[in-house]
């Protein structure tokens, strides 16, 4: 029987006790658990309440990983609820850039790895007063104060500003004594950041319980953390930098390297229709070897020299108050990783046009990013869309794991899933006429579904195709505002847009247009009338590029007979199910899902979708969709 003393609410939702018992037993046994529970189940609080008693009893640290800031904030909010009943501490880690008061770093640094290097150099050079102020009396008392209660980043940041101490260091010090550390996936998936994080707060794997929230994101996030990309533009900038610092030998080497890549580009990407071409790892350095006579060992020594020179350049630029980048060091770091990957089957070497001529080192095996999980005390992988659980377990290489899928909480009479029989986003069928037919479905559904509706397309290309039909104006003519997700928008700008979209539910309603697999179609909570229906435009299959085909081949070699399912079909089906899950947050909420792609009726697609979706699925045309939606909503003007 699970200890529910850390569960802060008066009543348990259906199946939550069984969920907590499963997680509690796994943590007590030192095993892992892969669990699927539907949207609105209450997975976050149930997991925390199940793990905390065991962690407290055995002196284990809980590291809770999530994808977005909103998801991380939610964990702190739940910890605050727990703390009202049972004493617990927790802190949310953000990046150095977000938790830094030093004007130099906030002005010049954009990525986490560079921020780590710059922060280290600023401290080393004695150029960070916020770090120096930590030596003054009072800093330890503030750490102890925050260690008493769960802390939101803004709370820590406010105190740090008043005391003029480093918010990042303050957060890290709080984390040393906190029961729960909440962080983004990057903290544990990026090898360099993970090592610094674990060492910085004195964490040992064997004394840690790791929770992966929204774990359906894990394969993509893991591959991204293990991959890298560099453009010829960076090499050209490195040549100028080397000459500026009078490193003529380095400049000559980089010139030979750049020329070799230009020749390779002419050879591999002559056909303008191709955006990328796979190459052998040796090809990128073939010209260097031919001109300089360097073997791999000598080349490795030279590249390490570039890294050392790059570090010296960064220090010099910091002292001069300039941007702390080094193109020379960046080239050295990239090609050292490139050399290490040569001969490995789990990496693909690509030449691409993105951002000019670029090289990309693409990881194919996401399990390599979490090999360390075998060393932790226990791990919990949870999401609303992980089925088939065995496939997720295989792809992520999870050992000694219990698998469990919990049933839907959506009442059958409250869910409606309609699939248009006459439209699809299949490549051969995409046309302006096809987009116009889809727009007709969207406008009619938006007109009938009360209040707020989400429209999530298979890709930004499909989204643009829809917008080209003037669908936005047609929707606005129904009286509802339209919000369009912007590719590359900052988290702050996107959060503000979603806030305005949700607020529109108090009036005539609105439509949010975005993409499946995006931040607004996954992990975002919409309650009440904030999302009475979603329209899913197409199935989000990836384009059959060399990288996608390489992923399929790799999985086929590792899991014979399952490569295309694991590497191509399943990721798309999970994105579809995730987007559909934005509608129902509780058993009592009513909502509809309209899928504008007849392929959703195919057996192989339905096999990967949640049972509640399949049970409620019905094929329609435009007229029958209109009749069915009107019957479902009964002419009401409010959703739930």
Buried (B, 14 or more C-beta within 10 A) or exposed (E): EBBBEBBBBEEBBBBBBBBBBBBBBBBBBEBBBBBBBBBBBBBBBBBBBBBBBBBBEEEBBBBBBBBBBBBBBBBBEBBBBBBEEBEBBBBBBBBBBBBBBBEBBEEBBEEBBBBBBBBEBBBEEEBBEBBBBBEEEEBEEBBEEBBEBBBBBEBBBEBBEEBEBBBBBBBBBBBBBBBBBBBBBBBBBBEEBBEBBBEBBEBEEEBBBBBBBBBBBBBBBBBBBBBBBBBBBBBBBBBEBBBEBEBEEBBBBBBBBBBBBBEBBEEBBEEEEBBBBBBEBEBBBBBBBEBBEBEEEEBBEBBEBBBEBBBBBBBEBBEEEEBBBBBBBBBBBBBBBBBEBBEEEBBBBBBBBEEEBBBBBBBBBBBBBBEBBEEBBBBBBBBBBBBBBEBBBBBBBBEBBBBBBBEBBBBEEBBBBBBBBBBBBBEEEBEEEBBBBBBBBBBBBBBBBBBBBBBBBBBBEBBEBBBEBEBBEBBEEBEBBBBBBEEEEEEEEBBEBBEEBBEBBEEBBBBBBBBBBBBBBBBBBBEBBBBBBBBBBBBBBBEEBBBBBBBBBBBBEBBEEBBBBBBBBBBBBBBBBBBBBBBBBBBEBBBBBBBBBBBBBEEEBBBBBBEBBBEBBEBBEBEBBBEBBEEBBEEEEEBB
